[in-house]
Amino acid sequence: SEAKLIAAVGSGAQSIQKRDRSGVGSGQEEHLGRVLVALRKLATGVVNGTEQLSDAASVALSNIREEMLRIRNATVVNHAEDQDEVDRARDGVARCDDWTVIDNASLSAIRGEQHGTCRSSEAELQQTKTAACDKYIVGMQGLNPPNCVTSLPADPKPADVSAVLTCVQKKAVWWRDFNATAMELAESCDQASVTHADKKHVCDSAQTTYEATFCGYRSQLMSACSLYDKCRTSAAAEQQEVQAKVQVAETSRKAQHVAASHIECHLAVLIASPEQQRALLAECSSLLVSTSHLNMTYHAVPAGSGCDASPVATFPCHELWLQKQYEDEGWYKDAPVDTCTPCDTTTTTTTT
């Protein structure tokens, strides 16, 4: 038993400090099993009087005590490290919600409001233009020259010359007054037309800006949602992988703790007084070791805040978007929009 104990201690000298990425001691459980078997036989033999401790065995026991202390310290340290790793993996998923996205939603809304305000003004100017030009047309259609004009002779007789002159003078006054009114109506129509045309040009430009801004917002939001989904998918997979590895390490760590506790129990038998050894050996046989302090806390994948792409489900030039943004507005009848500029969807990443 002494020889086996010494051999077991020697074979495990290098395995104590080794720990692979999963947290499992490389060969350590097997080593502890061999030490425990040898130590149990030695303790039983000493209690029964068939074995005695040699100097070499005493040295081996001293080494074992130091070894168990290192193992106990390592299990506590490794447990804490693994718990930190599990927590970091969970937090890595949660951090996907912390991504900063430059949000153009507000700018897009401002551009839309500016465009709508412009079109409302354009609609009012269109109504003003229509009224002015309709008045001009009506004025030009309501010609009412002096009645004598229709009966003027082409070759008046001498007796009619005076009457013809009087009629011509009346007509001259009428033409002067009519010309002044007609010029005023024409100028009013022309000015209203120019003012409306200028406003329409401004509003068409505002429309182009609005559509471009909305398309930029859509592209940014769709890309952000795609990156968000990829982040969570990758981080969640990493979390599951970390937890699977740590579970293996946890099982190994608990097994090492149980074995170390049994080994320390048998060490206590060997250093006790002869009258205490048998009772202590019996206690070792029924020893129940708690490993609750080595229990890991595992986490479900954190719920995310999500990435809502519904605000850009419809976008410039789509029928529903045109209806909502333009056609349903009160100004649309008198201020119809210019040709819509569609978004470039060839480079937009979509999410499922």
C-alpha positions in Angstrom: 0.0 0.0 0.0 2.9 2.4 0.8 4.5 1.7 -2.6 1.2 2.3 -4.4 0.7 5.5 -2.4 4.1 6.8 -3.2 3.7 5.9 -6.8 0.3 7.6 -7.0 1.6 10.8 -5.5 4.5 10.9 -7.9 2.4 10.2 -11.0 0.0 13.1 -10.1 2.7 15.7 -9.3 2.4 17.3 -12.7 -1.4 16.9 -13.2 -2.3 19.1 -10.2 -1.6 22.4 -11.9 -2.9 21.5 -15.4 -6.2 22.9 -16.5 -7.5 23.0 -20.0 -9.9 25.6 -21.5 -13.0 23.8 -20.2 -11.7 24.0 -16.7 -11.1 20.2 -16.3 -7.9 19.1 -14.5 -5.9 17.1 -17.1 -5.9 13.6 -15.6 -6.5 14.9 -12.2 -9.6 13.0 -11.4 -7.8 9.7 -12.2 -4.9 10.7 -10.1 -7.1 11.5 -7.1 -8.8 8.2 -7.5 -5.5 6.3 -7.4 -4.4 8.3 -4.3 -7.7 7.7 -2.5 -7.6 3.9 -3.2 -4.0 3.7 -2.0 -4.6 5.9 1.0 -7.8 4.0 2.0 -5.9 0.7 1.9 -3.0 2.1 3.9 -5.4 3.6 6.5 -7.3 0.3 6.8 -4.1 -1.6 7.2 -2.8 0.7 9.8 -6.0 0.5 11.8 -6.0 -3.3 11.5 -2.3 -3.5 12.5 -1.2 -4.9 9.2 0.6 -1.8 8.0 3.0 0.7 9.5 4.0 4.1 8.2 7.5 4.4 7.0 9.5 7.6 6.6 8.8 7.6 2.9 5.1 7.2 3.5 5.1 10.1 6.0 6.8 12.3 3.3 4.1 11.2 0.8 1.4 12.0 3.3 2.9 15.5 3.7 2.9 16.0 0.0 -0.7 14.8 -0.2 -1.8 17.4 2.4 -0.2 20.2 0.3 -1.7 18.7 -2.8 -5.2 18.7 -1.3 -4.8 22.3 -0.2 -3.9 23.3 -3.7 -6.8 21.4 -5.1 -9.3 23.1 -2.7 -7.9 26.5 -3.5 -8.0 25.8 -7.2 -11.6 24.6 -7.1 -12.7 27.9 -5.5 -10.6 30.0 -7.8 -11.7 28.1 -10.9 -15.3 28.1 -9.8 -15.2 31.9 -9.5 -13.5 32.3 -12.9 -16.0 30.1 -14.6 -18.9 31.9 -13.0 -17.4 35.2 -14.3 -17.1 33.6 -17.7 -20.7 32.5 -17.7 -21.9 35.9 -16.6 -19.8 37.6 -19.2 -21.3 35.4 -21.9 -24.8 36.4 -20.7 -23.8 40.1 -20.7 -22.4 39.7 -24.2 -25.9 38.9 -25.5 -27.4 41.8 -23.5 -24.8 44.2 -24.9 -26.3 43.8 -28.4 -29.0 46.2 -27.1 -26.4 48.8 -26.3 -25.4 49.4 -29.9 -25.6 53.1 -30.7 -27.4 53.8 -34.0 -27.5 57.3 -35.4 -31.3 57.6 -35.8 -32.5 59.6 -38.8 -36.1 59.0 -37.9 -36.5 62.5 -36.4 -34.7 64.2 -39.4 -37.0 62.2 -41.8 -40.1 63.4 -39.9 -38.9 67.0 -40.0 -38.3 66.8 -43.7 -41.7 65.3 -44.2 -43.3 68.1 -42.1 -41.4 70.7 -44.1 -42.6 69.2 -47.3 -46.2 69.1 -46.1 -46.1 72.7 -45.0 -44.7 73.7 -48.3 -47.4 71.9 -50.2 -50.1 73.5 -48.1 -48.8 76.9 -49.1 -48.6 75.7 -52.7 -52.2 74.6 -52.6 -53.3 78.0 -51.3 -51.3 79.7 -54.1 -52.9 77.4 -56.6 -56.3 78.4 -55.4 -55.3 82.1 -55.6 -53.9 81.5 -59.1 -57.1 79.8 -60.2 -59.3 82.5 -58.9 -57.2 85.3 -60.5 -56.9 83.6 -63.9 -60.6 82.6 -63.9 -61.5 86.3 -63.1 -59.3 87.4 -66.0 -60.9 84.9 -68.4 -64.4 86.0 -67.4 -63.4 89.6 -67.7 -62.2 89.1 -71.2 -65.3 87.2 -72.2 -67.7 89.9 -70.9 -67.1 92.5 -73.6 -69.8 95.2 -73.5 -68.8 98.1 -75.9 -71.3 101.0 -76.5 -74.4 100.0 -78.4 -73.7 102.6 -81.1 -70.7 100.7 -82.2 -72.7 97.9 -83.8 -74.7 100.4 -86.0 -71.8 102.6 -87.2 -72.1 103.0 -91.0 -69.1 102.1 -93.0 -69.7 105.2 -95.2 -71.5 107.7 -93.1 -73.5 110.5 -94.7 -72.7 114.0 -93.9 -75.7 114.2 -91.7 -74.4 111.2 -89.7 -70.8 112.4 -89.2 -71.5 114.1 -85.9 -73.2 111.0 -84.5 -70.3 108.8 -85.7 -67.8 111.1 -83.9 -69.8 110.9 -80.7 -69.9 107.1 -80.9 -66.2 106.9 -81.6 -65.5 109.1 -78.6 -67.7 106.8 -76.4 -65.9 103.8 -77.7 -62.5 105.4 -77.0 -63.4 105.9 -73.4 -64.8 102.4 -73.2 -61.6 100.9 -74.7 -59.5 102.9 -72.3 -61.3 101.7 -69.2 -61.6 98.1 -70.5 -57.9 98.0 -71.4 -56.9 99.2 -67.9 -59.1 96.6 -66.3 -57.9 93.8 -68.6 -54.3 94.7 -68.0 -54.9 94.6 -64.2 -56.6 91.2 -64.4 -53.9 89.8 -66.7 -51.1 91.1 -64.4 -52.9 89.5 -61.4 -53.2 86.2 -63.2 -49.6 86.3 -64.4 -48.2 87.2 -61.0 -50.2 84.5 -59.3 -49.0 82.0 -61.9 -45.3 83.0 -61.3 -45.7 82.9 -57.5 -47.3 79.5 -57.7 -44.7 78.1 -60.1 -41.9 79.4 -57.9 -43.5 77.7 -54.8 -44.0 74.5 -56.7 -40.3 74.4 -57.6 -39.4 74.8 -54.0 -41.9 72.1 -52.9 -40.7 69.7 -55.5 -37.1 70.2 -54.2 -38.4 69.6 -50.6 -40.1 66.4 -51.8 -36.9 65.1 -53.3 -35.1 65.9 -50.1 -37.8 64.2 -48.0 -37.7 61.1 -50.0 -33.9 60.9 -50.0 -33.9 61.4 -46.2 -36.5 58.7 -45.7 -34.6 56.3 -47.9 -31.4 57.0 -45.9 -33.3 56.4 -42.7 -34.7 53.2 -44.0 -31.3 51.9 -45.2 -29.7 52.7 -41.8 -32.5 51.1 -39.8 -32.6 47.9 -41.9 -28.8 47.6 -41.6 -28.9 48.2 -37.9 -31.6 45.6 -37.4 -29.6 43.1 -39.5 -26.5 43.7 -37.4 -28.6 43.5 -34.2 -29.9 40.1 -35.2 -26.5 38.8 -36.1 -25.1 40.1 -32.8 -27.7 38.3 -30.8 -27.4 35.1 -32.8 -23.6 35.0 -32.4 -23.6 36.0 -28.8 -26.3 33.5 -27.8 -24.4 30.7 -29.5 -21.3 31.7 -27.7 -23.2 31.8 -24.4 -24.5 28.2 -24.9 -21.0 27.0 -25.9 -19.5 28.6 -22.8 -22.1 27.1 -20.5 -21.7 23.7 -22.0 -18.0 23.8 -21.4 -18.4 25.1 -17.9 -20.9 22.4 -17.0 -18.2 19.8 -17.8 -15.7 21.7 -15.7 -18.3 22.0 -12.8 -18.8 18.2 -12.8 -15.1 17.6 -12.7 -14.5 20.2 -10.1 -17.1 18.7 -7.8 -15.7 15.2 -8.3 -12.2 16.5 -7.3 -13.6 18.3 -4.3 -15.4 15.1 -3.1 -12.2 13.0 -3.7 -10.1 15.5 -1.9 -12.4 15.5 1.1 -12.3 11.7 1.3 -8.5 11.8 1.0 -8.2 14.4 3.8 -10.5 12.3 5.9 -8.2 9.3 5.6 -5.2 11.5 6.2 -6.8 12.5 9.5 -7.1 8.7 10.3 -3.4 8.2 9.8 -2.3 11.1 12.0 -4.8 10.4 14.8 -4.0 8.5 17.9 -4.5 4.8 17.7 -7.6 4.8 19.9 -9.3 7.3 17.6 -8.3 5.8 14.3 -11.0 3.1 13.9 -13.8 5.5 14.6 -12.4 8.0 12.3 -12.0 5.4 9.6 -15.7 4.5 10.0 -16.7 8.1 9.6 -14.7 8.3 6.3 -16.7 5.3 5.0 -20.0 7.1 5.5 -18.7 10.6 4.7 -21.1 12.8 2.6 -19.5 15.7 1.0 -21.5 18.8 0.1 -20.6 20.5 -3.2 -23.3 23.2 -3.1 -20.7 25.9 -2.8 -19.4 24.9 -6.2 -22.8 25.1 -7.9 -22.7 27.3 -11.0 -25.5 29.8 -11.8 -26.4 29.4 -15.5 -28.5 31.9 -17.4 -31.2 31.8 -20.0 -30.5 33.9 -23.1 -31.5 37.4 -22.1 -34.6 38.8 -23.8 -33.7 41.6 -26.2 -35.4 44.9 -26.8 -35.6 44.0 -30.4 -35.1 46.1 -33.5 -38.4 47.5 -34.9 -38.2 48.0 -38.7 -41.9 48.5 -39.1 -41.6 52.3 -39.5 -39.9 51.7 -42.9 -42.0 48.7 -44.0 -43.3 51.0 -46.7 -41.1 53.6 -48.3 -40.9 56.2 -51.1 -42.8 55.2 -54.3 -44.6 52.3 -52.8 -48.4 52.7 -53.2 -49.2 52.6 -49.5 -46.4 55.1 -48.7 -47.5 57.5 -51.4 -51.1 57.3 -50.2 -50.2 57.9 -46.5 -47.6 60.6 -47.1 -49.1 62.5 -50.0 -52.5 61.4 -51.4 -54.4 61.4 -48.1 -53.2 65.0 -47.3 -55.7 67.9 -47.6 -53.3 69.8 -49.9 -52.8 67.0 -52.5 -55.8 68.0 -54.7 -54.4 71.5 -55.4 -50.7 70.6 -55.0 -50.0 67.2 -56.5 -46.5 65.9 -56.0 -43.7 65.6 -58.6 -42.4 62.2 -59.8 -41.3 60.1 -56.8 -37.7 59.1 -56.4 -37.4 55.5 -55.3 -35.0 54.1 -52.7 -32.0 52.1 -53.8 -32.9 48.7 -52.4 -30.1 46.8 -54.1 -27.6 47.3 -51.2 -30.1 47.3 -48.3 -29.8 44.3 -46.0 -33.1 42.9 -44.9 -33.9 40.9 -41.8 -36.2 38.0 -41.3 
